[in-house]
Amino acid sequence: MEFNDPTRSALRCNCVEVSQAPKSELDMTFESLVEQASVEDATGFNFPKLYVKYISETQGVSLLEAARQSLSLVFSLFNDAQRNIAVLTAFRVEFSYSENLQRNRTLMAQLRQSGYGFTAVTGRWIEQDQSGKPVRRVEEESLFVVGKSGPEASADFRGEMHALLRQFQQDAVLLRLADTSNVTVLNRDGSTISLGQWNFNNASEFYTDLRKGSQASRKFEFECAGNDSLMTRMAVHHHFKGKQRTTSLPDSTR
């Protein structure tokens, strides 16, 4: 049986060729992490990386291009002026990576309970040495949250996102409310700062402004996004389970 993945046509439309660009050491590290993703991650913390691997294998594109396509699909949500959208995380620097992932799982559970859809997006903080050379990547997972459509739902959505940022001890959250074109930073004290219109090129800059805190030299880069639809998760699981069964067969039976 073959599962139909409704994301494929949209991903093709958003395809941006990046395979010819020179690879940095950080890009190669990311590719290595994607290659290590296994079918066990289909319901685990690293599903965005497994999803990128799935796109790469089913569409015959590089891992970096597949990652960019996954982000394009999520970022395109900002093109719908009627959507209420937020970007937030439960990550904090004083917790370990595994503790932060568990905090995000708690946040996800609360979002589901409130009836909100969301997509997990992974990225990295680039830490540099004194000469400005990138020396380390620090991974972080954020959630792109989609609320009810229409300006009549904006006030409740803003209020609930503000409550969550306070609950998870965040300084701010990114918001793009219905019938507005600008993305704003909603701070813990309720004040807002307008950042401008969201697009692929300034997305990382906006998130850096949101999360860098006192570490002004840090820069954030989005790497890849998952797809939390049930049909897509089934397609990804089926694809890699099928590969596992084929690999485990004796040579004479292949």
N, C-alpha and C positions, 0 to 999 in steps of 0.2 A: 504494500500500500504506500502511496506517496501523498504526503500532506501538502496542500497548497499554502504557500506562504504569502499572505496579502501584502507584505512589505516589499517584495522583490521589485515590482514595477515602480514604486515610489523611490526605492533606492537607486534604481537605474536612472531615473530622472534627475536625481540629485548627485549623480556621479561627478566627482572632480578628480582629474588625473593628477596624482601626486607621486606616482611610482618612479618618475624620472628625477625627482629631487634628490640631492645627495643626502645620505642617511647620517645622522649624528649618532654618537655613542648612546645617547638617551633613547633615540628611535630604535636602535638595535636591542637595547634592554627591553623596551616595550614589546617588540616583536618576539623576543625570547619568552616573555611572560605569557603572551598570547599562545605561542606554540605549546606551552606546558599545560594550558587549560584542557580539562578532560570532561567527559560526560557527567561526572559526579558534580561538576560545577553548574549543571543545568538548573539546579534548585538551590545553589549555594551562593557564596559571596562574590564569585568571579564570573557570574553569568555574562556581563557585558563583553568580557574577553572571549568567552566561548562563542558568543553571538558573532563577534567579528571574525573569528576563525571559520564559522559556518558561512558567512557571507563570502569570505575569500575562497573557500573550497567550492561553493555551489555556483558562484558567478565568475570564477577564474580571474580574480583581481588580487593585487598585492594586499598584505595585511594592513599596511598603512593607508591604502586607498579604501579598503573595507572599513577601517576605523573612521575615516573621514565621512564616508557615506552614512554610517550609523549616527554620527553627530548631525549631519545635514537633515536627516529625517526628524530628529528631535527638535533641532533649532527652528525647523519650518513651522512649528506650533505657533511661533511668535508672529507669523504672517496672518493668522486669523484674528482680526481685530475684536471679535466677540468673546474670545477666550480670556479667562482670568488665570494667570500663570504665576508661579513662584519658583524660585530656586533656593533651596536651603539644605543644610546638613546638620547632623548632630555631632560631627567631629570636633574635638578639642585637643589642643597640643599636649595637655597633661596626661592624656590617656594613650595607651598603646594602640597599635593599628587594629588588633583583634578586638580590643575593648570598644574602639570607635565604631567598628563594623557592627558590633552588637547594639550599640546605641542607635545606629541608623536603622537596625531591624525593629527596634522598639518604636522609632519614629514612623517607619513604614506601617506598622500595625495600627498606629493611631490614625494615620492618613486613610487607611482602608476602612477603619471603623467610622470615619467621618464621611465616607463615600467618595473620596478623591482618588483620581487616577494619578499615577506617577511613573517615571522612568528613572532607573539608576544610571548615573553617568560617572565615569571615572576620569581622573586627571592626575596631574603631578605638579607639585611645587618644585621649581628649579632652584637649587641652592648653588651659589657661586663662590669661588675662591676670591682672594683679594684682587686678582687680575681680571676678574669678570668671567672666568671660564667656568662653565657648568661642571660641577663635580658630583652632584648627588640628586637623585629624584626621590621625592617623598609623596607617596600616593594618597589621594583623598577621594572619597565617594560623595557625590552630591545627588540630590533628588530634584528632578523637574516635575513639579506638581501642577496638575490641571484641575481647576475648579469648575463650577457650573458656569455656563455661558451667559453673557448679558450683563449690562451695567447694574441691573437690579440686584445681582448677586455679589457685586464687588465689595460692598461694605462688610458683609459677613465673611467673605473670603479673606479680606485684609485683616479682620479681627482675629480669625482663627490662626492665620500665619503668624501674627504678632504674638499670640498666646504660645504657640509652639516654639518660637525663637526664645522666648523667656524661659519656658520649661526646660529647654535643652541648653540653656546658658550660652546662647549665641549673641553676638553683638548686633547682627543685622540679617536681613533676608532680602533677596532681589524680588521685585514685584513688577508685573506688567498687567495692569487691570484693563477690563473690557472698555472699548471706545477710547482708549488712549494709545498713543504711539510710542511714548517714552517708557523706558525701564527706570524704576526708582529703587533706591536703597531705603528700606524701612528699618530704622534703628530701634534699639531696645526701648528708648524713651518715647517712641511714637513719632519722632521727627522723620522727615524724608529728604532725600537728595536725588535730584533728577540726573540721570546719566546719559540720556539720549536713546536713539533707536537701536534695537538689538540687531546684529547681523553676525555672520560667521567670523568675520575678521576682528570684531571688537568683543566677542563673547568672553574670551579669556581675560581681557583687560578689565571688563566689568566685574568678573568673579575675583580677580586680584584685588580690586578696590574694595570689594565686600569683605574679604577674608584676611588680608595681609597683616592687619593689626599694626603692631609696633615694628614689624620686620619689613621696612619699606623696600629693601633690596630684593625681596622675594618676588618671583613671577609664577603665575599659575598657567598651566596649559591643559585644556580639555583633551583627553585621548580617545575615548570611545563611549558609546552608549549601548544599553541593552534594549530589549523590546519585551515588555511585560505582558503582551497579549498571550492568552492561553494557547491559541493556535500556533503562534510562533515558537513558544516554548516546546510544544509537542513536536514541531518540525525539527527543531534543533536536537532534541533528545533522540528522535527517530534516526536522524542523520548519523549521529556519533555512536549510537547503540548498534546501528547496522555496520559501521566500520569496525567496531569492536568484535562483532560476531565473525566478520570476514577475516580479520586478522588472526582470530583464534582457531580457524579451520585448518586442518592439515593441508599441505600443498596439493595432495592428490585429489582433494575434494573441491578445490577452487575452480 
